[in-house]
């Protein structure tokens, strides 16, 4: 999996990833209103990173979590190579770290031992977790609604979401779209992804044959 905020970053990433041996690209497209998928990706992104294999890179617009940063650094992930080691050059990670720092300064006089369980009352009785409040800083950079524009880039209608679009070249009109359909819960999505990335259909896409690209 490769987290990006938009298409401009994909164009750059594809060059690097091809050098690293990637033969097939995908873009997992969904928005904030695809609630089951958004919920699944909190943990599922780590499994997807493994089951997509070493020859396929799937891009996604998803606010990176603290766990994601730890994961990619420990695994020497290509995403970390691209962003995590470029802090001195004002990389994306540098901007994210600055956002976190700014949020912490707002609460500098408050002692908090558990950000995830801490709740803050805003306005007229509106309660929000501190962890969610800090996450809003990520959301300004990684806006899932950008998936709607990316769908148009691939010539897809809004009703095509959620889906995975597979492609060899970003600017090519040869794509293969895997529609995710309707899933009621995380377990259903988990089984769906496991079956697909273990299927002959996916292996044919990697090999460039079998399925006809549109």
C-alpha positions as CSV (number, residue, x, y, z in Angstrom):
1,X,0.0,0.0,0.0
2,X,1.2,3.5,-0.8
3,X,-0.6,6.5,0.9
4,X,-0.8,9.6,-1.3
5,X,-2.8,12.9,-1.1
6,X,-3.5,13.0,-4.8
7,X,-2.5,12.2,-8.4
8,X,0.6,14.5,-8.5
9,X,2.3,12.3,-5.9
10,X,1.3,9.1,-7.8
11,X,3.1,10.3,-10.9
12,X,6.4,10.7,-9.0
13,X,5.9,7.5,-7.0
14,X,5.3,5.3,-10.1
15,X,8.8,6.1,-11.4
16,X,10.4,5.1,-8.1
17,X,8.2,2.0,-7.7
18,X,9.0,0.7,-11.2
19,X,12.7,0.9,-10.4
20,X,11.9,-1.2,-7.3
21,X,10.3,-3.9,-9.4
22,X,6.6,-3.0,-9.3
23,X,4.8,-4.3,-12.3
24,X,1.2,-3.4,-11.6
25,X,-0.4,-0.4,-9.9
26,X,-3.8,0.0,-8.3
27,X,-5.8,2.8,-6.7
28,X,-8.3,2.0,-4.0
29,X,-11.0,4.6,-4.3
30,X,-13.5,5.5,-1.6
31,X,-14.7,8.5,0.3
32,X,-15.7,9.3,3.9
33,X,-19.2,8.2,3.2
34,X,-18.1,4.6,2.5
35,X,-18.2,4.0,6.2
36,X,-17.5,0.2,6.3
37,X,-14.4,0.6,4.1
38,X,-13.1,3.6,6.1
39,X,-13.5,1.6,9.3
40,X,-11.8,-1.5,7.8
41,X,-8.8,0.5,6.7
42,X,-7.9,1.5,10.2
43,X,-6.4,-2.0,10.6
44,X,-6.9,-3.5,7.1
45,X,-4.3,-1.3,5.5
46,X,-1.5,-3.4,7.1
47,X,-2.9,-6.6,5.8
48,X,-3.5,-5.2,2.4
49,X,0.1,-4.1,2.2
50,X,1.1,-7.7,2.6
51,X,-1.4,-9.6,0.5
52,X,-1.1,-7.3,-2.5
53,X,2.4,-8.8,-2.9
54,X,5.8,-7.5,-4.0
55,X,4.9,-6.8,-7.6
56,X,1.8,-4.7,-7.1
57,X,1.5,-1.3,-5.4
58,X,-2.0,0.0,-4.5
59,X,-2.3,3.7,-3.8
60,X,-4.8,5.0,-1.3
61,X,-5.9,8.4,0.1
62,X,-6.0,7.7,3.8
63,X,-4.8,9.9,6.7
64,X,-1.7,8.0,8.0
65,X,-1.8,6.9,11.6
66,X,1.0,6.8,14.2
67,X,0.9,3.0,13.8
68,X,1.5,3.4,10.0
69,X,4.6,5.5,10.6
70,X,5.9,2.9,13.0
71,X,5.1,0.1,10.6
72,X,6.7,1.6,7.4
73,X,9.8,2.6,9.3
74,X,10.3,-0.9,10.9
75,X,9.7,-2.7,7.6
76,X,12.0,-0.3,5.6
77,X,8.9,0.3,3.4
78,X,9.3,2.2,0.1
79,X,6.8,4.8,1.5
80,X,9.2,5.5,4.3
81,X,12.1,5.7,1.9
82,X,10.2,8.3,-0.1
83,X,8.9,10.4,2.8
84,X,10.3,9.4,6.1
85,X,14.0,10.1,5.2
86,X,13.4,13.5,3.6
87,X,12.5,15.6,6.6
88,X,15.3,18.1,5.9
89,X,13.7,18.7,2.5
90,X,10.3,19.7,3.8
91,X,8.8,16.3,2.9
92,X,5.2,15.3,3.5
93,X,6.1,13.7,6.8
94,X,7.8,16.9,7.9
95,X,4.6,18.8,7.3
96,X,2.6,16.2,9.1
97,X,5.0,16.3,12.1
98,X,4.6,20.1,12.2
99,X,0.8,19.7,12.2
100,X,1.0,17.4,15.2
101,X,3.4,19.8,17.0
102,X,1.0,22.7,16.4
103,X,-1.9,20.7,17.9
104,X,0.2,19.8,20.9
105,X,1.0,23.4,21.6
106,X,-2.7,24.2,21.8
107,X,-2.9,21.8,24.7
108,X,0.5,22.6,26.2
109,X,-1.0,23.4,29.7
110,X,-3.0,20.3,29.8
111,X,-1.6,17.0,31.2
112,X,-3.0,14.0,29.2
113,X,-2.0,10.4,29.7
114,X,-4.3,8.8,27.2
115,X,-5.1,10.8,24.0
116,X,-7.4,8.1,22.5
117,X,-9.7,8.0,25.6
118,X,-9.6,11.7,26.5
119,X,-12.7,13.6,25.6
120,X,-13.2,17.3,25.1
121,X,-16.4,19.3,25.2
122,X,-16.7,21.8,22.4
123,X,-19.4,24.4,22.1
124,X,-22.8,23.4,23.4
125,X,-22.2,20.0,24.8
126,X,-20.4,18.5,21.7
127,X,-18.0,15.8,22.8
128,X,-15.0,14.8,20.7
129,X,-12.0,12.6,21.5
130,X,-8.6,14.3,21.6
131,X,-7.2,11.7,19.2
132,X,-9.9,12.5,16.6
133,X,-9.2,16.2,17.0
134,X,-5.5,15.8,16.2
135,X,-6.4,13.5,13.3
136,X,-8.2,16.4,11.7
137,X,-4.8,17.9,10.9
138,X,-4.1,14.8,8.7
139,X,-7.4,15.1,7.0
140,X,-6.6,18.5,5.6
141,X,-3.8,16.9,3.6
142,X,-5.3,13.4,2.9
143,X,-8.8,14.2,1.9
144,X,-10.7,11.0,0.9
145,X,-13.1,13.1,-1.2
146,X,-10.2,13.5,-3.6
147,X,-11.1,10.0,-4.8
148,X,-14.0,11.5,-6.7
149,X,-11.7,13.5,-8.9
150,X,-9.3,10.6,-9.3
151,X,-12.3,8.4,-10.5
152,X,-12.9,11.0,-13.2
153,X,-9.2,10.8,-14.2
154,X,-9.7,7.1,-15.0
155,X,-13.0,7.8,-16.8
156,X,-15.2,6.4,-14.1
157,X,-18.5,7.7,-12.8
158,X,-19.1,8.5,-9.1
159,X,-21.3,5.4,-8.8
160,X,-18.2,3.2,-9.5
161,X,-17.0,3.9,-6.0
162,X,-15.9,2.1,-4.0
163,X,-13.5,0.2,-6.3
164,X,-9.9,-0.6,-7.1
165,X,-8.6,0.6,-10.4
166,X,-5.6,-1.3,-11.8
167,X,-3.3,0.2,-14.3
168,X,0.1,-0.2,-15.8
169,X,0.6,3.4,-16.8
170,X,-1.2,6.3,-15.0
171,X,-1.9,8.2,-18.2
172,X,-3.0,5.1,-20.2
173,X,-6.6,4.4,-20.9
174,X,-6.0,0.7,-20.3
175,X,-7.4,0.0,-16.9
176,X,-9.2,-2.8,-15.0
177,X,-11.8,-1.9,-12.5
178,X,-12.7,-4.2,-9.6
179,X,-15.9,-3.0,-8.0
180,X,-16.1,-3.7,-4.3
181,X,-19.9,-3.8,-4.1
182,X,-21.8,-3.5,-0.8
183,X,-20.4,-4.9,2.4
184,X,-22.1,-4.8,5.7
185,X,-19.1,-5.1,8.0
186,X,-15.3,-5.3,8.2
187,X,-15.3,-9.1,8.3
188,X,-17.0,-9.2,4.9
189,X,-14.5,-6.8,3.4
190,X,-11.6,-8.8,4.9
191,X,-12.7,-12.0,3.3
192,X,-13.4,-10.2,0.0
193,X,-9.9,-8.8,-0.2
194,X,-8.2,-12.1,0.9
195,X,-10.1,-14.0,-1.8
196,X,-9.4,-11.5,-4.5
197,X,-5.6,-11.1,-3.9
198,X,-5.3,-14.9,-3.8
199,X,-7.3,-15.4,-6.9
200,X,-6.4,-16.4,-10.5
201,X,-8.0,-13.1,-11.6
202,X,-5.5,-11.1,-9.7
203,X,-2.6,-13.3,-10.9
204,X,-3.7,-12.8,-14.5
205,X,-3.6,-9.0,-14.0
206,X,0.0,-9.3,-12.7
207,X,1.0,-11.3,-15.7
208,X,-0.7,-9.0,-18.1
209,X,-2.9,-11.6,-19.7
210,X,-6.2,-13.4,-19.1
211,X,-8.4,-10.5,-18.3
212,X,-9.0,-7.9,-21.1
213,X,-8.1,-4.4,-20.0
214,X,-10.7,-1.7,-21.0
